Amino acid sequence: MIDDHIKNNRLKVKIRPNSPKNQIRSWDKEKEQLNINIKAPPQKGKANKELINFMQKTLKKKVTITSGKTSKNKILNIS
């Protein structure tokens, strides 16, 4: 499912920190981004680290944040 939305090894995501659990909520067709819940708070990079770990486990690929380290909207590099 997620692989269909990765374009040029990039994936747009919007995260919701401080959520009850880590999970993929939905795909926003209009914005072409994946909506993801993340348990960690958006402090000192905790949500970013948890997002990377969650996505790496989900995709079984290396994931880095290309853009949006201080924003809820991010672009992930998938390799």
C-alpha positions in Angstrom: 0.0 0.0 0.0 2.6 2.6 1.1 5.0 1.6 -1.7 2.4 2.8 -4.3 2.8 6.4 -2.9 6.6 6.6 -2.8 7.8 8.7 -5.8 11.5 9.1 -6.6 12.3 7.5 -3.2 10.3 10.2 -1.5 7.2 10.1 0.6 5.2 13.1 1.9 3.8 12.6 5.4 1.9 14.6 8.0 2.4 13.5 11.6 0.3 13.9 14.7 2.6 13.7 17.7 1.3 12.8 21.2 -1.0 10.1 19.8 -2.1 7.0 21.8 -0.1 4.8 19.5 2.1 4.7 16.3 -0.1 4.0 13.3 -0.8 5.0 9.7 -4.1 6.9 9.8 -4.9 7.5 6.1 -3.8 8.6 2.7 -4.7 12.2 1.7 -5.3 12.1 -2.0 -5.7 15.8 -2.4 -2.4 16.6 -0.7 -0.7 13.4 -1.7 0.6 12.7 1.8 0.4 9.9 4.3 -1.2 10.8 7.7 0.6 9.1 10.6 0.0 9.1 14.4 3.2 9.1 16.5 3.2 8.5 20.3 6.3 10.7 21.1 6.0 14.4 21.9 7.4 16.9 19.4 10.2 17.9 21.7 14.0 17.6 21.1 13.5 15.5 18.0 11.7 12.6 19.8 8.8 12.5 17.4 11.2 12.5 14.4 13.2 9.6 15.9 10.0 7.6 16.6 8.7 8.4 13.1 11.9 7.1 11.5 11.9 4.0 13.6 8.2 3.3 12.9 8.6 3.8 9.1 11.8 1.7 8.9 10.0 -1.2 10.7 6.9 -0.7 8.5 8.7 -0.5 5.2 11.8 -2.6 6.0 13.9 0.1 4.3 16.2 2.9 5.4 14.3 6.1 6.1 15.6 9.7 6.7 13.8 13.0 7.0 14.7 15.2 3.9 12.5 18.2 4.8 10.3 19.4 7.7 12.3 18.4 10.8 10.5 21.1 12.8 7.1 20.8 11.1 4.3 18.3 11.1 4.6 18.1 7.3 7.7 16.2 6.3 9.3 14.6 3.3 10.9 11.3 3.9 13.7 9.7 1.8 13.2 6.0 1.4 16.2 3.8 0.3 
